[in-house]
Amino acid sequence: MPDQPAATLPGRLPAGAAPAGEDRADTRRRVMAIVGGSSGNLVEWYDFYVYAATALYFAPSFFPASDRTTQLLNAAAIFAVGFLMRPIGGWLFGTVADRYGRRTSMMASVLMMCFGSLMIAVLPTYASIGVAAPVLLVVARLIQGLSVGGEYGTSATYMSEVASQRHRGFFASFQYVTLIGGQLLALLVLVVLQAVLTPEEIRAWGWRIPFLIGAGAAIVALFLRRALHETTTAAERSKSGAGTIALLLKHPRPLLQVILLTSGGSLAFYTYTTYMQKFLVNTAGFSAERASVTMTVVLFCYMLLQPAVGALSDRIGRRACLIVFGVGGAVMTVPLLSLLAGVQSAAAAFAIIFGALAVVSFYTSISGVVKAELFPAEIRALGVGLGYAIANSLFGGTAEYVALLFKSWGMESTFFWYVSGFCILSLLAALSMHDTRVHGHLAREGGAGAPAP
């Protein structure tokens, strides 16, 4: 697609233009760009999360062992391995996005995710090929981790740039709407499988179906992303050092802020989402089916919160929202998880988990936009993607593994304090920031000054 002048690109305004003066055609272009970008995001995260959703069923096929916790621990370790590729993906696709365009990077990442999902769908089991089965599973997860590592930074950057300044928090929040939607879709597919197949059938072959669905959906997303507008100009992409580590290291403060914000935010997010299904089964004593239904309802309600909190950040500022998350996460984690460990009813489990995620929403709804606002255009995708991926791989992706490890040692409550401690680090990062809604790079690039009250 030929480059357009910056003033005509979605998300860019001529100097002095007022966001309130946007015409309907421009608004439609922005909305369609958000839909196109977020549809691929949904597919990417569905493909990645379906592994966690189905691990209870396929773990015995790849990790023969008599103890369920050991099987889940091995499956969680490979889930974490996928996260170890994220910094490489954040660097690779961030560089591509800053030097060759956001659209190019997003198309490549969704194509790679398609391949990883298809590979898992057709993998032979341990009974068929022995130790090669878990090895190939690791390879597939590495491919998926590389893809998702690039997806977050590029889609967060694109959706932040394409949104109008006045409603940037609201529109950018749809990144996590689709991220959570991907996880929700993975759980819904599992719930349907549980309704139509027996547990034995799911364990034998039914767990492969969600991965096949993901591979097919990725092809659809690839075609949707072909129609996206580019949000950077040739001049920005050709700036000296654009998309390089050398230029990124000249912005150490925002890079460190992204890492600290992500460490607590991702750890809390994965604790209350992907790990919760296993926590309810392995600690609270729920059946796998009951846990899946409970988490499906929780995630749906949590998803609906994102635009509301994103819109709130457009009025009260990003920094205030992050402080709410930091304080809430530090104070609530230990008592809520302790209470959840002894919960008996699905309604009580819903109330506790949703209450925790309501606080986490003050991070997730603005996670992408606040990070994008910290960096200039020529280094934005790399700064957001790499900083996020480093912290996410170290702390978010290992949440399940660390939690199960503490449980196997008989020290499960120590994990609760572990999560609380990282929420404090996110709070410190928020306290060290200016409000990026007003003082961030996107506000200056938009040329429209401070957001309207």
C-alpha positions, 0 to 999 in steps of 0.5 A: 500500500502506498504511503499516505501523508501523515495527516490522512492516516488513521490516528494522525491529525493535522497540526491544530486539528481538534478531535471533535471535528472528525467527520463520520467517514474518518470515524468509520475508517478508525473503527474498521482499522480497529476491527481489522487489527483486533480480529487478528489479535483475537485469533493469535491469543485464541491459538496460544490460550487453547493450549492452557485450556486443553492441557488437563486432557492432553497432558497424559498423552505427552507426559505419562505419569501417575500424579496429576500435579506432575503432569500439569507441571510438565504441561505448564513448563512447556506453556512457559517455554512458549513465553521464552521466545517472546523477547525474540518475537518482540525484537524481531517483529518490533523491528519489522514494524518500525522499519517496514510497517505495522501491517507487514509485521501483523500479517507475518505474526498471524501466519506463523501462529497458524503454522504452530497451531496446525503442528500441535493439532497433528502431533503424534503422542508419546505412545506413538513416537516416545520422547519425540512427542514432547520435543515436537510439542516444545518446538510448536510452542516456541513457534507460537511464542515467537508469533505472540511475542511480536503480536502484542507490541505491534497490535498495541502500537497499531491500535493506539496510533489508529485511535483518535486522541480523545478516545484513545484509551477506549479504542486501544482497550479493544486489544485486551477485549480481543486478547481476553476474547481469544481466551474466552473462545478457547474455553467456549470451544472446550465447553462445547467439546465437553458437552458433545464428547466424553472425557475419554474421547477428549483425552484420546483425540478431541483435544486436537479439534480446538487447534485445528479451528485456530489454524483455520481462523488464522488464515481468515485473520491474515486476509483481514489484515491485508486491508489495514491502513499503515499508520507510519510514513516512509520518513518515520520508518527511514529515520536513523536507528529506526527499529534498532536496539541501539536507539531503544537503549537511548530511552532507558526510563520508558523501557524500564517502566514498561518492564516493571508495569508488565511484570506485575500486570502480566503475573496477576492477569495469568494468575486469575485467568489461565491458572485459575482453571487448574487452581479450581480443579487442583486446589478447590476440588472442582471438576474440570467441566465445572471449572471451565464453565465458571471461568467462561462466565468470569472471562466474559464479564471481565472482557466487558469491563475493558472498554469501560475502564479504557474510557475512564482512563481518557478522563482521569488519566492512565497514571491514576488507573495504574495506581489503582491496579498497583495498590489493589493488587498488592493488598487484595491478592493474598486474602482473595487467593486464600479465600478461593482455595477453600471455596465450595460453590461456583457462584462464590468462585465467580465473585472472588475471581471477578472481583480480583479481575475488576482491579486487574482491569485498571492495568489490562484495559490500558496496557497497550496504549500507555506503553505506546505513549511512552515511545516515539514512532520510530522505536514504538513497536520495538519498545512496547513489544520487547519491554513487554515480552521480557517481563511477560516471559519471565513472570507472566508465562511462568505463573502456572509453573511457579504456582504448581511448583510451590504447591508440589513443595507444600507451600502454595500460599507463598505464591500468593505473596509472590504475586502481591510483591510484583504488583508493588513493582508495577505500582512503583513504575506507575508512581514514577510516570507522568500521565501519558494521556497528556504528556505522551509521544502520541499526544504530541504527534497528534498535534491536538494538545491535551485531551478535551475534558 
